Amino acid sequence: AYTTPHESKVSFAPTLKKEAGLLKFSERTTTQILNLIRALDPWPGTYCFLNGKRLKVLKAEKYHAGISPGKAKNDMGSLIVGCTDGTLRLSEIQLEGKKPCSDRELLNGIKTDIIISEK
């Protein structure tokens, strides 16, 4: 059989499971999180939990404010989360059962404290 010169270097990627998209802000750097969001778009996608509900993270960007790893807050209409080496703004998100929206739109509807978690 004819083989291409590089066929011996082929490797197979493992099947992606939905759990691979769980964002662990308290254990990863901003770059690791941003790369994961890009790598797992559109499937299986990345997520965390906001006040106990699954929150899909569609887009994020580095942010200037400081916040401790794994913590989240509303910073003047921006949903920000601390990572091990800095802060990310979750700019485009989707709460379970809702349409995708900006962080500002989501935060307008939340009157309680914001708790981001991995469960």
Backbone as XML, in Angstrom:
<?xml version="1.0"?>
<chain id="A" units="angstrom">
  <residue number="1" name="ALA">
    <atom name="N" x="0.839" y="-1.194" z="0.000"/>
    <atom name="CA" x="0.000" y="0.000" z="0.000"/>
    <atom name="C" x="0.878" y="1.248" z="0.000"/>
  </residue>
  <residue number="2" name="TYR">
    <atom name="N" x="0.400" y="2.261" z="-0.668"/>
    <atom name="CA" x="1.146" y="3.520" z="-0.731"/>
    <atom name="C" x="0.908" y="4.315" z="0.544"/>
  </residue>
  <residue number="3" name="THR">
    <atom name="N" x="1.947" y="4.825" z="1.159"/>
    <atom name="CA" x="1.790" y="5.679" z="2.349"/>
    <atom name="C" x="2.491" y="7.001" z="2.101"/>
  </residue>
  <residue number="4" name="THR">
    <atom name="N" x="1.961" y="8.050" z="2.689"/>
    <atom name="CA" x="2.594" y="9.366" z="2.570"/>
    <atom name="C" x="3.803" y="9.383" z="3.498"/>
  </residue>
  <residue number="5" name="PRO">
    <atom name="N" x="4.781" y="10.220" z="3.240"/>
    <atom name="CA" x="5.997" y="10.242" z="4.057"/>
    <atom name="C" x="5.741" y="10.562" z="5.535"/>
  </residue>
  <residue number="6" name="HIS">
    <atom name="N" x="4.648" y="11.249" z="5.836"/>
    <atom name="CA" x="4.411" y="11.684" z="7.218"/>
    <atom name="C" x="3.401" y="10.806" z="7.956"/>
  </residue>
  <residue number="7" name="GLU">
    <atom name="N" x="2.939" y="9.774" z="7.314"/>
    <atom name="CA" x="1.900" y="8.942" z="7.925"/>
    <atom name="C" x="2.348" y="8.322" z="9.244"/>
  </residue>
  <residue number="8" name="SER">
    <atom name="N" x="3.638" y="8.051" z="9.383"/>
    <atom name="CA" x="4.137" y="7.450" z="10.619"/>
    <atom name="C" x="4.035" y="8.407" z="11.806"/>
  </residue>
  <residue number="9" name="LYS">
    <atom name="N" x="3.864" y="9.691" z="11.514"/>
    <atom name="CA" x="3.801" y="10.686" z="12.581"/>
    <atom name="C" x="2.358" y="11.018" z="12.999"/>
  </residue>
  <residue number="10" name="VAL">
    <atom name="N" x="1.394" y="10.333" z="12.443"/>
    <atom name="CA" x="-0.013" y="10.589" z="12.754"/>
    <atom name="C" x="-0.309" y="10.159" z="14.186"/>
  </residue>
  <residue number="11" name="SER">
    <atom name="N" x="-1.045" y="10.999" z="14.914"/>
    <atom name="CA" x="-1.497" y="10.601" z="16.255"/>
    <atom name="C" x="-2.997" y="10.865" z="16.332"/>
  </residue>
  <residue number="12" name="PHE">
    <atom name="N" x="-3.660" y="10.115" z="17.149"/>
    <atom name="CA" x="-5.100" y="10.265" z="17.261"/>
    <atom name="C" x="-5.443" y="11.029" z="18.533"/>
  </residue>
  <residue number="13" name="ALA">
    <atom name="N" x="-6.336" y="11.991" z="18.395"/>
    <atom name="CA" x="-6.762" y="12.777" z="19.557"/>
    <atom name="C" x="-7.832" y="11.999" z="20.304"/>
  </residue>
  <residue number="14" name="PRO">
    <atom name="N" x="-7.825" y="12.056" z="21.625"/>
    <atom name="CA" x="-8.873" y="11.374" z="22.380"/>
    <atom name="C" x="-10.230" y="12.043" z="22.140"/>
  </residue>
  <residue number="15" name="THR">
    <atom name="N" x="-11.301" y="11.300" z="22.306"/>
    <atom name="CA" x="-12.640" y="11.858" z="22.157"/>
    <atom name="C" x="-12.863" y="12.884" z="23.265"/>
  </residue>
  <residue number="16" name="LEU">
    <atom name="N" x="-13.378" y="14.041" z="22.872"/>
    <atom name="CA" x="-13.629" y="15.086" z="23.868"/>
    <atom name="C" x="-14.907" y="14.790" z="24.629"/>
  </residue>
  <residue number="17" name="LYS">
    <atom name="N" x="-14.843" y="14.918" z="25.933"/>
    <atom name="CA" x="-16.030" y="14.769" z="26.767"/>
    <atom name="C" x="-16.466" y="16.151" z="27.220"/>
  </residue>
  <residue number="18" name="LYS">
    <atom name="N" x="-17.746" y="16.286" z="27.548"/>
    <atom name="CA" x="-18.272" y="17.576" z="27.956"/>
    <atom name="C" x="-17.524" y="18.137" z="29.167"/>
  </residue>
  <residue number="19" name="GLU">
    <atom name="N" x="-17.082" y="17.233" z="30.067"/>
    <atom name="CA" x="-16.393" y="17.653" z="31.291"/>
    <atom name="C" x="-15.071" y="18.364" z="30.992"/>
  </residue>
  <residue number="20" name="ALA">
    <atom name="N" x="-14.521" y="18.135" z="29.797"/>
    <atom name="CA" x="-13.253" y="18.778" z="29.426"/>
    <atom name="C" x="-13.406" y="20.294" z="29.388"/>
  </residue>
  <residue number="21" name="GLY">
    <atom name="N" x="-14.628" y="20.765" z="29.229"/>
    <atom name="CA" x="-14.883" y="22.200" z="29.123"/>
    <atom name="C" x="-15.091" y="22.916" z="30.440"/>
  </residue>
  <residue number="22" name="LEU">
    <atom name="N" x="-14.960" y="22.211" z="31.563"/>
    <atom name="CA" x="-15.158" y="22.860" z="32.868"/>
    <atom name="C" x="-13.994" y="23.800" z="33.145"/>
  </residue>
  <residue number="23" name="LEU">
    <atom name="N" x="-14.304" y="25.075" z="33.331"/>
    <atom name="CA" x="-13.266" y="26.080" z="33.585"/>
    <atom name="C" x="-12.930" y="26.107" z="35.072"/>
  </residue>
  <residue number="24" name="LYS">
    <atom name="N" x="-11.678" y="25.835" z="35.389"/>
    <atom name="CA" x="-11.230" y="25.853" z="36.784"/>
    <atom name="C" x="-10.371" y="27.094" z="36.974"/>
  </residue>
  <residue number="25" name="PHE">
    <atom name="N" x="-11.035" y="28.228" z="37.220"/>
    <atom name="CA" x="-10.350" y="29.516" z="37.305"/>
    <atom name="C" x="-9.301" y="29.542" z="38.412"/>
  </residue>
  <residue number="26" name="SER">
    <atom name="N" x="-9.556" y="28.830" z="39.510"/>
    <atom name="CA" x="-8.628" y="28.860" z="40.645"/>
    <atom name="C" x="-7.358" y="28.045" z="40.398"/>
  </residue>
  <residue number="27" name="GLU">
    <atom name="N" x="-7.329" y="27.248" z="39.303"/>
    <atom name="CA" x="-6.171" y="26.387" z="39.031"/>
    <atom name="C" x="-5.433" y="26.735" z="37.755"/>
  </residue>
  <residue number="28" name="ARG">
    <atom name="N" x="-5.968" y="27.648" z="36.942"/>
    <atom name="CA" x="-5.374" y="27.912" z="35.629"/>
    <atom name="C" x="-5.047" y="29.389" z="35.435"/>
  </residue>
  <residue number="29" name="THR">
    <atom name="N" x="-4.115" y="29.649" z="34.507"/>
    <atom name="CA" x="-3.756" y="31.026" z="34.177"/>
    <atom name="C" x="-4.768" y="31.602" z="33.184"/>
  </residue>
  <residue number="30" name="THR">
    <atom name="N" x="-4.715" y="32.919" z="33.001"/>
    <atom name="CA" x="-5.624" y="33.564" z="32.043"/>
    <atom name="C" x="-5.393" y="33.003" z="30.639"/>
  </residue>
  <residue number="31" name="THR">
    <atom name="N" x="-4.134" y="32.794" z="30.264"/>
    <atom name="CA" x="-3.816" y="32.266" z="28.931"/>
    <atom name="C" x="-4.360" y="30.854" z="28.756"/>
  </residue>
  <residue number="32" name="GLN">
    <atom name="N" x="-4.211" y="30.007" z="29.784"/>
    <atom name="CA" x="-4.734" y="28.635" z="29.697"/>
    <atom name="C" x="-6.253" y="28.652" z="29.510"/>
  </residue>
  <residue number="33" name="ILE">
    <atom name="N" x="-6.948" y="29.504" z="30.247"/>
    <atom name="CA" x="-8.417" y="29.595" z="30.135"/>
    <atom name="C" x="-8.812" y="30.103" z="28.741"/>
  </residue>
  <residue number="34" name="LEU">
    <atom name="N" x="-8.161" y="31.165" z="28.267"/>
    <atom name="CA" x="-8.494" y="31.712" z="26.942"/>
    <atom name="C" x="-8.251" y="30.673" z="25.847"/>
  </residue>
  <residue number="35" name="ASN">
    <atom name="N" x="-7.149" y="29.929" z="25.942"/>
    <atom name="CA" x="-6.858" y="28.890" z="24.944"/>
    <atom name="C" x="-7.893" y="27.776" z="24.990"/>
  </residue>
  <residue number="36" name="LEU">
    <atom name="N" x="-8.333" y="27.403" z="26.183"/>
    <atom name="CA" x="-9.343" y="26.352" z="26.342"/>
    <atom name="C" x="-10.671" y="26.791" z="25.716"/>
  </residue>
  <residue number="37" name="ILE">
    <atom name="N" x="-11.056" y="28.040" z="25.946"/>
    <atom name="CA" x="-12.310" y="28.557" z="25.379"/>
    <atom name="C" x="-12.257" y="28.476" z="23.845"/>
  </residue>
  <residue number="38" name="ARG">
    <atom name="N" x="-11.133" y="28.886" z="23.261"/>
    <atom name="CA" x="-10.988" y="28.833" z="21.797"/>
    <atom name="C" x="-10.938" y="27.400" z="21.288"/>
  </residue>
  <residue number="39" name="ALA">
    <atom name="N" x="-10.209" y="26.530" z="21.992"/>
    <atom name="CA" x="-10.031" y="25.148" z="21.537"/>
    <atom name="C" x="-11.332" y="24.355" z="21.558"/>
  </residue>
  <residue number="40" name="LEU">
    <atom name="N" x="-12.184" y="24.606" z="22.535"/>
    <atom name="CA" x="-13.398" y="23.794" z="22.686"/>
    <atom name="C" x="-14.640" y="24.460" z="22.093"/>
  </residue>
  <residue number="41" name="ASP">
    <atom name="N" x="-14.435" y="25.494" z="21.265"/>
    <atom name="CA" x="-15.551" y="26.143" z="20.584"/>
    <atom name="C" x="-15.654" y="25.526" z="19.194"/>
  </residue>
  <residue number="42" name="PRO">
    <atom name="N" x="-16.772" y="25.093" z="18.691"/>
    <atom name="CA" x="-18.089" y="25.166" z="19.314"/>
    <atom name="C" x="-18.449" y="23.961" z="20.196"/>
  </residue>
  <residue number="43" name="TRP">
    <atom name="N" x="-17.702" y="22.845" z="20.061"/>
    <atom name="CA" x="-18.069" y="21.684" z="20.873"/>
    <atom name="C" x="-16.844" y="21.143" z="21.570"/>
  </residue>
  <residue number="44" name="PRO">
    <atom name="N" x="-16.882" y="20.722" z="22.789"/>
    <atom name="CA" x="-18.072" y="20.680" z="23.664"/>
    <atom name="C" x="-18.396" y="22.018" z="24.324"/>
  </residue>
  <residue number="45" name="GLY">
    <atom name="N" x="-17.568" y="23.036" z="24.126"/>
    <atom name="CA" x="-17.820" y="24.338" z="24.746"/>
    <atom name="C" x="-17.252" y="24.369" z="26.161"/>
  </residue>
  <residue number="46" name="THR">
    <atom name="N" x="-17.124" y="25.574" z="26.707"/>
    <atom name="CA" x="-16.586" y="25.733" z="28.061"/>
    <atom name="C" x="-17.669" y="26.287" z="28.975"/>
  </residue>
  <residue number="47" name="TYR">
    <atom name="N" x="-17.558" y="25.940" z="30.245"/>
    <atom name="CA" x="-18.582" y="26.370" z="31.186"/>
    <atom name="C" x="-18.036" y="26.420" z="32.607"/>
  </residue>
  <residue number="48" name="CYS">
    <atom name="N" x="-18.801" y="27.102" z="33.462"/>
    <atom name="CA" x="-18.590" y="27.079" z="34.901"/>
    <atom name="C" x="-20.003" y="27.182" z="35.488"/>
  </residue>
  <residue number="49" name="PHE">
    <atom name="N" x="-20.107" y="27.435" z="36.735"/>
    <atom name="CA" x="-21.439" y="27.583" z="37.328"/>
    <atom name="C" x="-21.558" y="28.948" z="37.971"/>
  </residue>
  <residue number="50" name="LEU">
    <atom name="N" x="-22.662" y="29.630" z="37.699"/>
    <atom name="CA" x="-22.934" y="30.949" z="38.262"/>
    <atom name="C" x="-24.136" y="30.808" z="39.175"/>
  </residue>
  <residue number="51" name="ASN">
    <atom name="N" x="-23.911" y="31.026" z="40.471"/>
    <atom name="CA" x="-24.985" y="30.884" z="41.468"/>
    <atom name="C" x="-25.720" y="29.555" z="41.303"/>
  </residue>
  <residue number="52" name="GLY">
    <atom name="N" x="-24.961" y="28.480" z="41.018"/>
    <atom name="CA" x="-25.539" y="27.139" z="40.934"/>
    <atom name="C" x="-26.096" y="26.740" z="39.583"/>
  </residue>
  <residue number="53" name="LYS">
    <atom name="N" x="-26.136" y="27.666" z="38.611"/>
    <atom name="CA" x="-26.640" y="27.335" z="37.272"/>
    <atom name="C" x="-25.477" y="27.274" z="36.291"/>
  </residue>
  <residue number="54" name="ARG">
    <atom name="N" x="-25.578" y="26.340" z="35.324"/>
    <atom name="CA" x="-24.509" y="26.197" z="34.326"/>
    <atom name="C" x="-24.440" y="27.465" z="33.474"/>
  </residue>
  <residue number="55" name="LEU">
    <atom name="N" x="-23.224" y="27.981" z="33.341"/>
    <atom name="CA" x="-22.984" y="29.189" z="32.561"/>
    <atom name="C" x="-21.972" y="28.858" z="31.471"/>
  </residue>
  <residue number="56" name="LYS">
    <atom name="N" x="-22.447" y="28.856" z="30.203"/>
    <atom name="CA" x="-21.528" y="28.627" z="29.080"/>
    <atom name="C" x="-20.718" y="29.902" z="28.872"/>
  </residue>
  <residue number="57" name="VAL">
    <atom name="N" x="-19.414" y="29.730" z="28.668"/>
    <atom name="CA" x="-18.552" y="30.876" z="28.395"/>
    <atom name="C" x="-18.196" y="30.827" z="26.912"/>
  </residue>
  <residue number="58" name="LEU">
    <atom name="N" x="-18.695" y="31.795" z="26.153"/>
    <atom name="CA" x="-18.495" y="31.818" z="24.705"/>
    <atom name="C" x="-17.285" y="32.663" z="24.317"/>
  </residue>
  <residue number="59" name="LYS">
    <atom name="N" x="-17.061" y="33.774" z="25.056"/>
    <atom name="CA" x="-15.905" y="34.629" z="24.798"/>
    <atom name="C" x="-15.427" y="35.228" z="26.116"/>
  </residue>
  <residue number="60" name="ALA">
    <atom name="N" x="-14.112" y="35.405" z="26.203"/>
    <atom name="CA" x="-13.518" y="36.042" z="27.381"/>
    <atom name="C" x="-12.322" y="36.860" z="26.917"/>
  </residue>
  <residue number="61" name="GLU">
    <atom name="N" x="-11.900" y="37.781" z="27.778"/>
    <atom name="CA" x="-10.729" y="38.603" z="27.454"/>
    <atom name="C" x="-10.028" y="38.982" z="28.749"/>
  </residue>
  <residue number="62" name="LYS">
    <atom name="N" x="-8.738" y="39.318" z="28.638"/>
    <atom name="CA" x="-7.990" y="39.726" z="29.825"/>
    <atom name="C" x="-8.571" y="41.043" z="30.339"/>
  </residue>
  <residue number="63" name="TYR">
    <atom name="N" x="-8.491" y="41.224" z="31.653"/>
    <atom name="CA" x="-9.102" y="42.393" z="32.291"/>
    <atom name="C" x="-8.097" y="43.024" z="33.240"/>
  </residue>
  <residue number="64" name="HIS">
    <atom name="N" x="-8.197" y="44.322" z="33.427"/>
    <atom name="CA" x="-7.194" y="45.071" z="34.194"/>
    <atom name="C" x="-7.335" y="44.999" z="35.716"/>
  </residue>
  <residue number="65" name="ALA">
    <atom name="N" x="-8.529" y="44.746" z="36.240"/>
    <atom name="CA" x="-8.729" y="44.755" z="37.698"/>
    <atom name="C" x="-8.159" y="43.493" z="38.335"/>
  </residue>
  <residue number="66" name="GLY">
    <atom name="N" x="-7.786" y="43.594" z="39.593"/>
    <atom name="CA" x="-7.264" y="42.432" z="40.311"/>
    <atom name="C" x="-8.338" y="41.791" z="41.177"/>
  </residue>
  <residue number="67" name="ILE">
    <atom name="N" x="-8.372" y="40.475" z="41.197"/>
    <atom name="CA" x="-9.349" y="39.734" z="42.010"/>
    <atom name="C" x="-8.743" y="38.365" z="42.293"/>
  </residue>
  <residue number="68" name="SER">
    <atom name="N" x="-9.020" y="37.797" z="43.467"/>
    <atom name="CA" x="-8.348" y="36.534" z="43.805"/>
    <atom name="C" x="-8.853" y="35.369" z="42.952"/>
  </residue>
  <residue number="69" name="PRO">
    <atom name="N" x="-7.974" y="34.368" z="42.708"/>
    <atom name="CA" x="-8.310" y="33.236" z="41.840"/>
    <atom name="C" x="-9.589" y="32.523" z="42.274"/>
  </residue>
  <residue number="70" name="GLY">
    <atom name="N" x="-10.480" y="32.276" z="41.298"/>
    <atom name="CA" x="-11.725" y="31.570" z="41.573"/>
    <atom name="C" x="-12.856" y="32.456" z="42.052"/>
  </residue>
  <residue number="71" name="LYS">
    <atom name="N" x="-12.562" y="33.722" z="42.350"/>
    <atom name="CA" x="-13.605" y="34.654" z="42.802"/>
    <atom name="C" x="-14.154" y="35.412" z="41.601"/>
  </residue>
  <residue number="72" name="ALA">
    <atom name="N" x="-15.403" y="35.879" z="41.733"/>
    <atom name="CA" x="-16.034" y="36.626" z="40.644"/>
    <atom name="C" x="-16.728" y="37.850" z="41.202"/>
  </residue>
  <residue number="73" name="LYS">
    <atom name="N" x="-16.869" y="38.882" z="40.366"/>
    <atom name="CA" x="-17.646" y="40.044" z="40.784"/>
    <atom name="C" x="-18.112" y="40.852" z="39.583"/>
  </residue>
  <residue number="74" name="ASN">
    <atom name="N" x="-19.061" y="41.714" z="39.856"/>
    <atom name="CA" x="-19.574" y="42.638" z="38.859"/>
    <atom name="C" x="-18.735" y="43.904" z="38.989"/>
  </residue>
  <residue number="75" name="ASP">
    <atom name="N" x="-17.888" y="44.166" z="38.004"/>
    <atom name="CA" x="-17.045" y="45.348" z="38.027"/>
    <atom name="C" x="-17.595" y="46.345" z="37.018"/>
  </residue>
  <residue number="76" name="MET">
    <atom name="N" x="-18.450" y="47.247" z="37.490"/>
    <atom name="CA" x="-19.078" y="48.269" z="36.646"/>
    <atom name="C" x="-19.698" y="47.675" z="35.377"/>
  </residue>
  <residue number="77" name="GLY">
    <atom name="N" x="-20.451" y="46.589" z="35.528"/>
    <atom name="CA" x="-21.146" y="45.990" z="34.395"/>
    <atom name="C" x="-20.367" y="44.911" z="33.661"/>
  </residue>
  <residue number="78" name="SER">
    <atom name="N" x="-19.166" y="44.598" z="34.142"/>
    <atom name="CA" x="-18.372" y="43.520" z="33.546"/>
    <atom name="C" x="-18.309" y="42.353" z="34.522"/>
  </residue>
  <residue number="79" name="LEU">
    <atom name="N" x="-18.539" y="41.143" z="34.018"/>
    <atom name="CA" x="-18.439" y="39.941" z="34.846"/>
    <atom name="C" x="-16.984" y="39.500" z="34.817"/>
  </residue>
  <residue number="80" name="ILE">
    <atom name="N" x="-16.290" y="39.687" z="35.952"/>
    <atom name="CA" x="-14.871" y="39.351" z="35.984"/>
    <atom name="C" x="-14.613" y="38.190" z="36.941"/>
  </residue>
  <residue number="81" name="VAL">
    <atom name="N" x="-13.603" y="37.379" z="36.598"/>
    <atom name="CA" x="-13.238" y="36.204" z="37.391"/>
    <atom name="C" x="-11.722" y="36.180" z="37.524"/>
  </residue>
  <residue number="82" name="GLY">
    <atom name="N" x="-11.256" y="35.882" z="38.742"/>
    <atom name="CA" x="-9.821" y="35.805" z="38.979"/>
    <atom name="C" x="-9.257" y="34.461" z="38.554"/>
  </residue>
  <residue number="83" name="CYS">
    <atom name="N" x="-8.052" y="34.483" z="37.960"/>
    <atom name="CA" x="-7.310" y="33.272" z="37.602"/>
    <atom name="C" x="-6.015" y="33.296" z="38.413"/>
  </residue>
  <residue number="84" name="THR">
    <atom name="N" x="-5.156" y="32.310" z="38.220"/>
    <atom name="CA" x="-3.937" y="32.232" z="39.031"/>
    <atom name="C" x="-2.973" y="33.388" z="38.765"/>
  </residue>
  <residue number="85" name="ASP">
    <atom name="N" x="-3.032" y="33.985" z="37.566"/>
    <atom name="CA" x="-2.063" y="35.044" z="37.242"/>
    <atom name="C" x="-2.706" y="36.350" z="36.794"/>
  </residue>
  <residue number="86" name="GLY">
    <atom name="N" x="-4.007" y="36.493" z="36.979"/>
    <atom name="CA" x="-4.658" y="37.726" z="36.533"/>
    <atom name="C" x="-6.170" y="37.577" z="36.540"/>
  </residue>
  <residue number="87" name="THR">
    <atom name="N" x="-6.830" y="38.412" z="35.753"/>
    <atom name="CA" x="-8.285" y="38.459" z="35.761"/>
    <atom name="C" x="-8.825" y="38.386" z="34.336"/>
  </residue>
  <residue number="88" name="LEU">
    <atom name="N" x="-9.959" y="37.694" z="34.186"/>
    <atom name="CA" x="-10.641" y="37.619" z="32.890"/>
    <atom name="C" x="-12.023" y="38.229" z="32.996"/>
  </residue>
  <residue number="89" name="ARG">
    <atom name="N" x="-12.462" y="38.840" z="31.909"/>
    <atom name="CA" x="-13.846" y="39.293" z="31.783"/>
    <atom name="C" x="-14.551" y="38.267" z="30.907"/>
  </residue>
  <residue number="90" name="LEU">
    <atom name="N" x="-15.646" y="37.693" z="31.417"/>
    <atom name="CA" x="-16.441" y="36.744" z="30.631"/>
    <atom name="C" x="-17.409" y="37.584" z="29.812"/>
  </residue>
  <residue number="91" name="SER">
    <atom name="N" x="-16.997" y="37.969" z="28.607"/>
    <atom name="CA" x="-17.725" y="38.984" z="27.839"/>
    <atom name="C" x="-18.958" y="38.471" z="27.120"/>
  </residue>
  <residue number="92" name="GLU">
    <atom name="N" x="-18.938" y="37.199" z="26.686"/>
    <atom name="CA" x="-20.114" y="36.630" z="26.009"/>
    <atom name="C" x="-20.429" y="35.295" z="26.661"/>
  </residue>
  <residue number="93" name="ILE">
    <atom name="N" x="-21.628" y="35.199" z="27.208"/>
    <atom name="CA" x="-21.988" y="34.044" z="28.029"/>
    <atom name="C" x="-23.418" y="33.600" z="27.744"/>
  </residue>
  <residue number="94" name="GLN">
    <atom name="N" x="-23.760" y="32.423" z="28.276"/>
    <atom name="CA" x="-25.117" y="31.909" z="28.098"/>
    <atom name="C" x="-25.492" y="31.117" z="29.347"/>
  </residue>
  <residue number="95" name="LEU">
    <atom name="N" x="-26.465" y="31.619" z="30.081"/>
    <atom name="CA" x="-26.957" y="30.926" z="31.269"/>
    <atom name="C" x="-27.906" y="29.829" z="30.813"/>
  </residue>
  <residue number="96" name="GLU">
    <atom name="N" x="-27.874" y="28.671" z="31.511"/>
    <atom name="CA" x="-28.701" y="27.538" z="31.072"/>
    <atom name="C" x="-30.158" y="27.967" z="30.887"/>
  </residue>
  <residue number="97" name="GLY">
    <atom name="N" x="-30.750" y="27.544" z="29.765"/>
    <atom name="CA" x="-32.141" y="27.874" z="29.461"/>
    <atom name="C" x="-32.351" y="29.262" z="28.885"/>
  </residue>
  <residue number="98" name="LYS">
    <atom name="N" x="-31.281" y="30.029" z="28.709"/>
    <atom name="CA" x="-31.396" y="31.399" z="28.173"/>
    <atom name="C" x="-30.629" y="31.518" z="26.854"/>
  </residue>
  <residue number="99" name="LYS">
    <atom name="N" x="-30.814" y="32.661" z="26.190"/>
    <atom name="CA" x="-30.098" y="32.932" z="24.945"/>
    <atom name="C" x="-28.703" y="33.469" z="25.275"/>
  </residue>
  <residue number="100" name="PRO">
    <atom name="N" x="-27.736" y="33.303" z="24.340"/>
    <atom name="CA" x="-26.420" y="33.917" z="24.547"/>
    <atom name="C" x="-26.563" y="35.433" z="24.685"/>
  </residue>
  <residue number="101" name="CYS">
    <atom name="N" x="-25.756" y="36.031" z="25.544"/>
    <atom name="CA" x="-25.836" y="37.476" z="25.751"/>
    <atom name="C" x="-24.495" y="38.004" z="26.239"/>
  </residue>
  <residue number="102" name="SER">
    <atom name="N" x="-24.398" y="39.313" z="26.363"/>
    <atom name="CA" x="-23.172" y="39.915" z="26.896"/>
    <atom name="C" x="-23.222" y="39.823" z="28.425"/>
  </residue>
  <residue number="103" name="ASP">
    <atom name="N" x="-22.066" y="39.971" z="29.060"/>
    <atom name="CA" x="-22.017" y="39.939" z="30.515"/>
    <atom name="C" x="-22.858" y="41.069" z="31.114"/>
  </residue>
  <residue number="104" name="ARG">
    <atom name="N" x="-22.847" y="42.211" z="30.443"/>
    <atom name="CA" x="-23.616" y="43.369" z="30.923"/>
    <atom name="C" x="-25.115" y="43.048" z="30.976"/>
  </residue>
  <residue number="105" name="GLU">
    <atom name="N" x="-25.630" y="42.406" z="29.899"/>
    <atom name="CA" x="-27.058" y="42.051" z="29.851"/>
    <atom name="C" x="-27.412" y="41.076" z="30.970"/>
  </residue>
  <residue number="106" name="LEU">
    <atom name="N" x="-26.554" y="40.084" z="31.187"/>
    <atom name="CA" x="-26.811" y="39.094" z="32.237"/>
    <atom name="C" x="-26.791" y="39.749" z="33.618"/>
  </residue>
  <residue number="107" name="LEU">
    <atom name="N" x="-25.792" y="40.587" z="33.866"/>
    <atom name="CA" x="-25.639" y="41.217" z="35.183"/>
    <atom name="C" x="-26.786" y="42.162" z="35.509"/>
  </residue>
  <residue number="108" name="ASN">
    <atom name="N" x="-27.394" y="42.752" z="34.491"/>
    <atom name="CA" x="-28.552" y="43.629" z="34.732"/>
    <atom name="C" x="-29.683" y="42.878" z="35.417"/>
  </residue>
  <residue number="109" name="GLY">
    <atom name="N" x="-29.783" y="41.560" z="35.168"/>
    <atom name="CA" x="-30.865" y="40.767" z="35.744"/>
    <atom name="C" x="-30.532" y="40.105" z="37.068"/>
  </residue>
  <residue number="110" name="ILE">
    <atom name="N" x="-29.279" y="40.238" z="37.538"/>
    <atom name="CA" x="-28.876" y="39.576" z="38.780"/>
    <atom name="C" x="-28.776" y="40.605" z="39.900"/>
  </residue>
  <residue number="111" name="LYS">
    <atom name="N" x="-29.537" y="40.379" z="40.951"/>
    <atom name="CA" x="-29.542" y="41.330" z="42.069"/>
    <atom name="C" x="-28.805" y="40.775" z="43.287"/>
  </residue>
  <residue number="112" name="THR">
    <atom name="N" x="-28.353" y="39.517" z="43.214"/>
    <atom name="CA" x="-27.685" y="38.901" z="44.357"/>
    <atom name="C" x="-26.167" y="38.922" z="44.156"/>
  </residue>
  <residue number="113" name="ASP">
    <atom name="N" x="-25.431" y="38.400" z="45.121"/>
    <atom name="CA" x="-23.987" y="38.251" z="44.971"/>
    <atom name="C" x="-23.712" y="37.283" z="43.838"/>
  </residue>
  <residue number="114" name="ILE">
    <atom name="N" x="-22.571" y="37.418" z="43.216"/>
    <atom name="CA" x="-22.198" y="36.539" z="42.112"/>
    <atom name="C" x="-21.212" y="35.501" z="42.630"/>
  </residue>
  <residue number="115" name="ILE">
    <atom name="N" x="-21.577" y="34.233" z="42.493"/>
    <atom name="CA" x="-20.705" y="33.156" z="42.926"/>
    <atom name="C" x="-20.411" y="32.248" z="41.739"/>
  </residue>
  <residue number="116" name="ILE">
    <atom name="N" x="-19.150" y="32.205" z="41.334"/>
    <atom name="CA" x="-18.719" y="31.319" z="40.255"/>
    <atom name="C" x="-18.133" y="30.074" z="40.898"/>
  </residue>
  <residue number="117" name="SER">
    <atom name="N" x="-18.546" y="28.904" z="40.432"/>
    <atom name="CA" x="-18.028" y="27.668" z="41.023"/>
    <atom name="C" x="-17.801" y="26.614" z="39.955"/>
  </residue>
  <residue number="118" name="GLU">
    <atom name="N" x="-17.213" y="25.504" z="40.375"/>
    <atom name="CA" x="-16.909" y="24.411" z="39.453"/>
    <atom name="C" x="-17.886" y="23.258" z="39.621"/>
  </residue>
  <residue number="119" name="LYS">
    <atom name="N" x="-18.921" y="23.443" z="40.428"/>
    <atom name="CA" x="-19.930" y="22.389" z="40.638"/>
    <atom name="C" x="-21.315" y="23.001" z="40.566"/>
  </residue>
</chain>
